[in-house]
């Protein structure tokens, strides 16, 4: 494949889009695998950028569907990733935390300070 034929892509860095998750699905496709070495060291995976550029060039629709699905899961309130990142807090701890001011280093104007509303 010549460089001008590559359909470049910058896939989001979501865990489910990692090469370790998609590589096993693509290894059985001989047309896809002709762009990769016949043998790789045990436990080694292709470079992420190269892998996604080849996948996007080889099957643009499939790459877009994978990214769209991952994006929807990442941004949905019911997605698996959201469940894994949710922290459950007891009412007692919630009350304690709400009493304390929160100042983020990301914002310097203080407009985001959490205030007790109850």
C-alpha positions as CSV (number, residue, x, y, z in Angstrom):
1,X,0.0,0.0,0.0
2,X,1.4,3.4,-0.9
3,X,1.3,6.2,1.5
4,X,-1.1,8.3,-0.5
5,X,-3.6,5.4,-0.3
6,X,-3.7,5.4,3.5
7,X,-7.0,6.8,5.0
8,X,-5.6,8.5,8.1
9,X,-7.4,8.3,11.4
10,X,-6.8,9.5,14.9
11,X,-8.8,7.0,17.0
12,X,-9.8,8.2,20.5
13,X,-7.8,6.7,23.4
14,X,-10.6,4.7,24.8
15,X,-9.6,1.5,26.5
16,X,-12.0,-0.6,24.4
17,X,-10.3,0.8,21.2
18,X,-6.9,-0.5,22.3
19,X,-5.0,-2.7,19.9
20,X,-5.1,-5.5,22.6
21,X,-8.9,-5.7,22.2
22,X,-9.2,-5.4,18.5
23,X,-6.1,-7.2,17.3
24,X,-7.5,-10.7,18.1
25,X,-10.6,-10.0,16.0
26,X,-8.6,-8.9,13.0
27,X,-5.8,-11.6,13.1
28,X,-8.0,-14.1,11.3
29,X,-8.5,-11.9,8.2
30,X,-5.7,-12.7,5.8
31,X,-6.2,-9.6,3.6
32,X,-5.8,-7.4,6.7
33,X,-2.9,-9.3,8.0
34,X,-0.8,-8.9,4.8
35,X,0.1,-5.4,6.2
36,X,1.6,-6.9,9.3
37,X,4.6,-9.2,10.0
38,X,4.0,-12.9,9.8
39,X,5.4,-13.4,13.3
40,X,5.6,-11.0,16.2
41,X,7.3,-11.5,19.5
42,X,5.2,-13.2,22.1
43,X,3.0,-10.6,23.9
44,X,3.8,-7.8,21.4
45,X,1.2,-5.9,19.5
46,X,1.4,-3.6,16.5
47,X,1.8,0.1,17.0
48,X,-1.5,1.7,17.8
49,X,-1.3,4.5,15.1
50,X,-0.2,2.1,12.4
51,X,-2.9,-0.4,13.4
52,X,-5.7,2.1,13.2
53,X,-4.5,3.6,10.0
54,X,-4.4,0.2,8.3
55,X,-7.8,-0.8,9.8
56,X,-9.4,2.5,8.6
57,X,-7.9,2.1,5.2
58,X,-8.8,-1.6,4.9
59,X,-12.4,-1.3,6.3
60,X,-13.4,2.3,6.9
61,X,-17.0,1.4,7.9
62,X,-15.9,-1.1,10.5
63,X,-13.4,1.4,12.0
64,X,-16.0,4.1,12.2
65,X,-18.6,1.7,13.8
66,X,-16.0,0.7,16.5
67,X,-15.2,4.3,17.3
68,X,-18.9,5.4,17.3
69,X,-19.9,2.5,19.6
70,X,-17.0,3.2,22.0
71,X,-17.8,6.9,22.0
72,X,-21.5,6.2,22.8
73,X,-20.5,3.9,25.6
74,X,-18.0,6.4,27.0
75,X,-20.5,9.2,27.0
76,X,-23.6,7.3,28.1
77,X,-24.6,7.3,31.7
78,X,-25.3,3.6,31.5
79,X,-22.2,2.4,29.7
80,X,-19.9,-0.1,31.3
81,X,-17.0,2.4,31.6
82,X,-19.3,4.8,33.4
83,X,-20.2,2.1,35.9
84,X,-16.6,1.2,36.5
85,X,-15.7,4.9,37.2
86,X,-18.7,5.6,39.4
87,X,-17.9,6.0,43.1
88,X,-20.6,5.2,45.6
89,X,-20.7,7.4,48.6
90,X,-22.7,7.0,51.8
91,X,-25.0,9.8,52.9
92,X,-22.7,10.5,55.9
93,X,-19.7,11.0,53.6
94,X,-21.7,13.0,51.1
95,X,-22.6,15.4,53.9
96,X,-19.0,15.7,55.0
97,X,-17.7,16.3,51.5
98,X,-20.3,18.9,50.7
99,X,-19.2,20.9,53.8
100,X,-15.8,21.3,52.3
101,X,-15.0,23.8,49.6
102,X,-13.6,22.3,46.4
103,X,-11.2,24.4,44.4
104,X,-9.9,22.9,41.2
105,X,-6.5,23.8,39.8
106,X,-8.1,23.8,36.4
107,X,-10.2,26.8,37.1
108,X,-8.8,29.8,38.9
109,X,-11.9,32.0,39.2
110,X,-13.6,29.9,41.9
111,X,-16.9,29.8,40.1
112,X,-17.0,26.0,40.4
113,X,-16.9,25.8,44.2
114,X,-19.3,23.2,45.5
115,X,-21.7,24.6,48.0
116,X,-24.1,22.9,50.3
117,X,-27.6,23.4,49.0
118,X,-29.6,21.4,51.6
